[in-house]
Amino acid sequence: MAKHQIHSIDFKRQMVQEYLGGETLHGLSKRHDVSRNLIRVGVEKYQTGALDEDAAAAFSSDPVFQACR
């Protein structure tokens, strides 16, 4: 597993949906090559709405978005 790999918000949402759909942490971490803790954090953020806040922050800091303003 690579250190400090950055995953897209869509990828994190996909993992959360798979976990909430019944996939195990172990299975997801092996298949996507991520730590189980990353999945746990993603689920927690999803359940509190913080994942949407992360997406909004990423979108608003995107240089392409800034150029369109």
Buried (B, 14 or more C-beta within 10 A) or exposed (E): EEEEEEEEBEEBBBBBEBBEEEBEBEEBBEEBEBEBEBBEBBBEBBEEEEBEEBBEEEEEEEEEEEEEE
